[in-house]
Amino acid sequence: MTRLSPIVAQPVYNQVDGALIEVAESDVSPNIVDIGVPKGVKEAQLDLLVQKSGRTSCHTVDGVVTGIDATVGPVGYGGRFAYFSDQIIISKEGFSTGGDSGSLILDGEEYAVGKLFAGSDVQNITIANPIQTYLDQLDAELVTE
């Protein structure tokens, strides 16, 4: 006879999903297709209208920030899973789709508020890391000129 003991696993919560590469300044442009150059960084607020320009779904507007401190997970990574805390939730059908990960999320005045990293077609939501947390964790800065 085998006795099983329950194990309560506490997931480790991440704050950002990202990676860095080093590039020559001459190889990049701060211009975002159909949006322009970001003006700076702002903190997301509930009910804020946001936009993004993604590789797959192109320029989408009028996403609504419906969460600013969400805990999400498990987020799948090819058989592995991760959990995230303090995330931004954007609600709007078709705001993002697979292939848009990494897109900058901006408000209507073109201030960056988040970086897209996940979503759910079933729930019509997009999940973003708060931009200042993302920049701080990766020791990066947003190019605004």
PyMOL commands that set and color helices and strands:
alter all, ss='L'
color gray80, all
select helices_A, chain A and resi 25-27+131-137
alter helices_A, ss='H'
color red, helices_A
select strands_A, chain A and resi 13-14+40-41+49-54+58-77+80-91+104-107+111-120+125-130
alter strands_A, ss='S'
color yellow, strands_A
deselect
rebuild
show_as cartoon
